[in-house]
Amino acid sequence: MNLSVNVSRALEMYRQSEYAVTVTDFLSPGEKIEVYNELIARIGNGISRCFFWGGSRGAERCTTVFLPEWYMPEDMPLHKMPSDVDRTDAFAAHLASHPEILEEIPITVLKIRGSGFKTLSHRDFMGGILSLGIDRSVVGDIAVISESEAIVHVSNRIAPYICTELTKIGRDGVRVETCEPDPMFAVPRRFEESVITVASARLDGVVKAITGKSRETAAEMVRAGLVELSYDNAPSVSDEVKDGDVLSVRGYGKYVLGGTSGQTKSGRLRIICKKYL
């Protein structure tokens, strides 16, 4: 079987990590899960030396970091995909107390500041960076911390270029500066919460409730690859959504699904639904 570039690179980094910290480029959440599954199959217990790290807690785009044995922390939580929250938070605390390890992870923290006269969104910041011809694999999460300011984690090798060349986003002038890395920083997320009612927790029914489409159209959207469930881009219409699942519907946004909040008098389920803003 031919391995993807991401998996091949991760296996190469694993082989080299016996004597040094090794790190891949940034992976999307779906790519992270693919790499994790292949690593589990191919290196077994070696996965204990693997950490998915995006430069801060709560990052969705992550590098794959392999530590040599002498840098390994004790009592580290096991991986738990797709979010891996407990293990990531524990790794952040380990990095905070061992700056010598943090220094070997080639991620630079950039702060991008606009003029303050224009509102800049996540899309604006990302568009400005990628307009420089930069590959997405060297850019991690973009954390918008105000209407004109963002924190961005990038690969060391591209950071000087962004600092020099990114002077405008749209029509707004911007300044870029490097910041001291803070592994305990948590990427801020904003959500709009609502409650949907469905006959069951089946995926096609949940997509129907979110989009307002018919059940048949919702099922066709799933089959056409327009829906991701916890970063799986090929779910079945009959899959049941669970508490904590991340649902992406092309054209309608990304949602974190919470637990059920009871039933209606007719027996329909109420599901808490938080939309990323």
Secondary structure as a PSIPRED ss2 file (coil, helix, strand):
# PSIPRED VFORMAT (PSIPRED V4.0)

   1 M C   1.000  0.000  0.000
   2 N C   1.000  0.000  0.000
   3 L C   1.000  0.000  0.000
   4 S C   1.000  0.000  0.000
   5 V H   0.000  1.000  0.000
   6 N H   0.000  1.000  0.000
   7 V H   0.000  1.000  0.000
   8 S H   0.000  1.000  0.000
   9 R H   0.000  1.000  0.000
  10 A H   0.000  1.000  0.000
  11 L H   0.000  1.000  0.000
  12 E H   0.000  1.000  0.000
  13 M H   0.000  1.000  0.000
  14 Y H   0.000  1.000  0.000
  15 R H   0.000  1.000  0.000
  16 Q H   0.000  1.000  0.000
  17 S C   1.000  0.000  0.000
  18 E C   1.000  0.000  0.000
  19 Y C   1.000  0.000  0.000
  20 A C   1.000  0.000  0.000
  21 V C   1.000  0.000  0.000
  22 T E   0.000  0.000  1.000
  23 V E   0.000  0.000  1.000
  24 T C   1.000  0.000  0.000
  25 D C   1.000  0.000  0.000
  26 F C   1.000  0.000  0.000
  27 L E   0.000  0.000  1.000
  28 S C   1.000  0.000  0.000
  29 P H   0.000  1.000  0.000
  30 G H   0.000  1.000  0.000
  31 E H   0.000  1.000  0.000
  32 K H   0.000  1.000  0.000
  33 I H   0.000  1.000  0.000
  34 E H   0.000  1.000  0.000
  35 V H   0.000  1.000  0.000
  36 Y H   0.000  1.000  0.000
  37 N H   0.000  1.000  0.000
  38 E H   0.000  1.000  0.000
  39 L H   0.000  1.000  0.000
  40 I H   0.000  1.000  0.000
  41 A H   0.000  1.000  0.000
  42 R H   0.000  1.000  0.000
  43 I H   0.000  1.000  0.000
  44 G H   0.000  1.000  0.000
  45 N H   0.000  1.000  0.000
  46 G H   0.000  1.000  0.000
  47 I H   0.000  1.000  0.000
  48 S H   0.000  1.000  0.000
  49 R H   0.000  1.000  0.000
  50 C E   0.000  0.000  1.000
  51 F E   0.000  0.000  1.000
  52 F E   0.000  0.000  1.000
  53 W E   0.000  0.000  1.000
  54 G C   1.000  0.000  0.000
  55 G C   1.000  0.000  0.000
  56 S C   1.000  0.000  0.000
  57 R E   0.000  0.000  1.000
  58 G C   1.000  0.000  0.000
  59 A C   1.000  0.000  0.000
  60 E C   1.000  0.000  0.000
  61 R C   1.000  0.000  0.000
  62 C E   0.000  0.000  1.000
  63 T E   0.000  0.000  1.000
  64 T E   0.000  0.000  1.000
  65 V E   0.000  0.000  1.000
  66 F E   0.000  0.000  1.000
  67 L C   1.000  0.000  0.000
  68 P C   1.000  0.000  0.000
  69 E H   0.000  1.000  0.000
  70 W H   0.000  1.000  0.000
  71 Y H   0.000  1.000  0.000
  72 M C   1.000  0.000  0.000
  73 P C   1.000  0.000  0.000
  74 E C   1.000  0.000  0.000
  75 D C   1.000  0.000  0.000
  76 M C   1.000  0.000  0.000
  77 P C   1.000  0.000  0.000
  78 L C   1.000  0.000  0.000
  79 H C   1.000  0.000  0.000
  80 K C   1.000  0.000  0.000
  81 M C   1.000  0.000  0.000
  82 P C   1.000  0.000  0.000
  83 S C   1.000  0.000  0.000
  84 D C   1.000  0.000  0.000
  85 V H   0.000  1.000  0.000
  86 D H   0.000  1.000  0.000
  87 R H   0.000  1.000  0.000
  88 T H   0.000  1.000  0.000
  89 D H   0.000  1.000  0.000
  90 A H   0.000  1.000  0.000
  91 F H   0.000  1.000  0.000
  92 A H   0.000  1.000  0.000
  93 A H   0.000  1.000  0.000
  94 H H   0.000  1.000  0.000
  95 L H   0.000  1.000  0.000
  96 A H   0.000  1.000  0.000
  97 S H   0.000  1.000  0.000
  98 H C   1.000  0.000  0.000
  99 P H   0.000  1.000  0.000
 100 E H   0.000  1.000  0.000
 101 I H   0.000  1.000  0.000
 102 L H   0.000  1.000  0.000
 103 E C   1.000  0.000  0.000
 104 E C   1.000  0.000  0.000
 105 I C   1.000  0.000  0.000
 106 P C   1.000  0.000  0.000
 107 I E   0.000  0.000  1.000
 108 T E   0.000  0.000  1.000
 109 V E   0.000  0.000  1.000
 110 L E   0.000  0.000  1.000
 111 K E   0.000  0.000  1.000
 112 I E   0.000  0.000  1.000
 113 R E   0.000  0.000  1.000
 114 G C   1.000  0.000  0.000
 115 S C   1.000  0.000  0.000
 116 G C   1.000  0.000  0.000
 117 F C   1.000  0.000  0.000
 118 K C   1.000  0.000  0.000
 119 T C   1.000  0.000  0.000
 120 L C   1.000  0.000  0.000
 121 S C   1.000  0.000  0.000
 122 H H   0.000  1.000  0.000
 123 R H   0.000  1.000  0.000
 124 D H   0.000  1.000  0.000
 125 F H   0.000  1.000  0.000
 126 M H   0.000  1.000  0.000
 127 G H   0.000  1.000  0.000
 128 G H   0.000  1.000  0.000
 129 I H   0.000  1.000  0.000
 130 L H   0.000  1.000  0.000
 131 S C   1.000  0.000  0.000
 132 L C   1.000  0.000  0.000
 133 G C   1.000  0.000  0.000
 134 I C   1.000  0.000  0.000
 135 D C   1.000  0.000  0.000
 136 R H   0.000  1.000  0.000
 137 S H   0.000  1.000  0.000
 138 V H   0.000  1.000  0.000
 139 V E   0.000  0.000  1.000
 140 G E   0.000  0.000  1.000
 141 D E   0.000  0.000  1.000
 142 I E   0.000  0.000  1.000
 143 A E   0.000  0.000  1.000
 144 V E   0.000  0.000  1.000
 145 I E   0.000  0.000  1.000
 146 S E   0.000  0.000  1.000
 147 E C   1.000  0.000  0.000
 148 S C   1.000  0.000  0.000
 149 E E   0.000  0.000  1.000
 150 A E   0.000  0.000  1.000
 151 I E   0.000  0.000  1.000
 152 V E   0.000  0.000  1.000
 153 H E   0.000  0.000  1.000
 154 V E   0.000  0.000  1.000
 155 S E   0.000  0.000  1.000
 156 N H   0.000  1.000  0.000
 157 R H   0.000  1.000  0.000
 158 I H   0.000  1.000  0.000
 159 A H   0.000  1.000  0.000
 160 P H   0.000  1.000  0.000
 161 Y H   0.000  1.000  0.000
 162 I H   0.000  1.000  0.000
 163 C H   0.000  1.000  0.000
 164 T H   0.000  1.000  0.000
 165 E H   0.000  1.000  0.000
 166 L C   1.000  0.000  0.000
 167 T C   1.000  0.000  0.000
 168 K E   0.000  0.000  1.000
 169 I E   0.000  0.000  1.000
 170 G C   1.000  0.000  0.000
 171 R C   1.000  0.000  0.000
 172 D E   0.000  0.000  1.000
 173 G E   0.000  0.000  1.000
 174 V C   1.000  0.000  0.000
 175 R E   0.000  0.000  1.000
 176 V E   0.000  0.000  1.000
 177 E E   0.000  0.000  1.000
 178 T E   0.000  0.000  1.000
 179 C E   0.000  0.000  1.000
 180 E C   1.000  0.000  0.000
 181 P C   1.000  0.000  0.000
 182 D C   1.000  0.000  0.000
 183 P C   1.000  0.000  0.000
 184 M C   1.000  0.000  0.000
 185 F C   1.000  0.000  0.000
 186 A E   0.000  0.000  1.000
 187 V C   1.000  0.000  0.000
 188 P C   1.000  0.000  0.000
 189 R C   1.000  0.000  0.000
 190 R C   1.000  0.000  0.000
 191 F E   0.000  0.000  1.000
 192 E E   0.000  0.000  1.000
 193 E E   0.000  0.000  1.000
 194 S E   0.000  0.000  1.000
 195 V E   0.000  0.000  1.000
 196 I E   0.000  0.000  1.000
 197 T E   0.000  0.000  1.000
 198 V E   0.000  0.000  1.000
 199 A C   1.000  0.000  0.000
 200 S C   1.000  0.000  0.000
 201 A C   1.000  0.000  0.000
 202 R E   0.000  0.000  1.000
 203 L H   0.000  1.000  0.000
 204 D H   0.000  1.000  0.000
 205 G H   0.000  1.000  0.000
 206 V H   0.000  1.000  0.000
 207 V H   0.000  1.000  0.000
 208 K H   0.000  1.000  0.000
 209 A H   0.000  1.000  0.000
 210 I H   0.000  1.000  0.000
 211 T H   0.000  1.000  0.000
 212 G C   1.000  0.000  0.000
 213 K C   1.000  0.000  0.000
 214 S C   1.000  0.000  0.000
 215 R H   0.000  1.000  0.000
 216 E H   0.000  1.000  0.000
 217 T H   0.000  1.000  0.000
 218 A H   0.000  1.000  0.000
 219 A H   0.000  1.000  0.000
 220 E H   0.000  1.000  0.000
 221 M H   0.000  1.000  0.000
 222 V H   0.000  1.000  0.000
 223 R H   0.000  1.000  0.000
 224 A C   1.000  0.000  0.000
 225 G C   1.000  0.000  0.000
 226 L C   1.000  0.000  0.000
 227 V E   0.000  0.000  1.000
 228 E E   0.000  0.000  1.000
 229 L E   0.000  0.000  1.000
 230 S C   1.000  0.000  0.000
 231 Y C   1.000  0.000  0.000
 232 D E   0.000  0.000  1.000
 233 N C   1.000  0.000  0.000
 234 A C   1.000  0.000  0.000
 235 P C   1.000  0.000  0.000
 236 S C   1.000  0.000  0.000
 237 V C   1.000  0.000  0.000
 238 S C   1.000  0.000  0.000
 239 D C   1.000  0.000  0.000
 240 E E   0.000  0.000  1.000
 241 V C   1.000  0.000  0.000
 242 K C   1.000  0.000  0.000
 243 D C   1.000  0.000  0.000
 244 G C   1.000  0.000  0.000
 245 D C   1.000  0.000  0.000
 246 V E   0.000  0.000  1.000
 247 L E   0.000  0.000  1.000
 248 S E   0.000  0.000  1.000
 249 V E   0.000  0.000  1.000
 250 R C   1.000  0.000  0.000
 251 G C   1.000  0.000  0.000
 252 Y C   1.000  0.000  0.000
 253 G E   0.000  0.000  1.000
 254 K E   0.000  0.000  1.000
 255 Y E   0.000  0.000  1.000
 256 V E   0.000  0.000  1.000
 257 L E   0.000  0.000  1.000
 258 G E   0.000  0.000  1.000
 259 G E   0.000  0.000  1.000
 260 T E   0.000  0.000  1.000
 261 S E   0.000  0.000  1.000
 262 G E   0.000  0.000  1.000
 263 Q E   0.000  0.000  1.000
 264 T C   1.000  0.000  0.000
 265 K C   1.000  0.000  0.000
 266 S C   1.000  0.000  0.000
 267 G C   1.000  0.000  0.000
 268 R C   1.000  0.000  0.000
 269 L E   0.000  0.000  1.000
 270 R E   0.000  0.000  1.000
 271 I E   0.000  0.000  1.000
 272 I E   0.000  0.000  1.000
 273 C E   0.000  0.000  1.000
 274 K E   0.000  0.000  1.000
 275 K E   0.000  0.000  1.000
 276 Y E   0.000  0.000  1.000
 277 L C   1.000  0.000  0.000
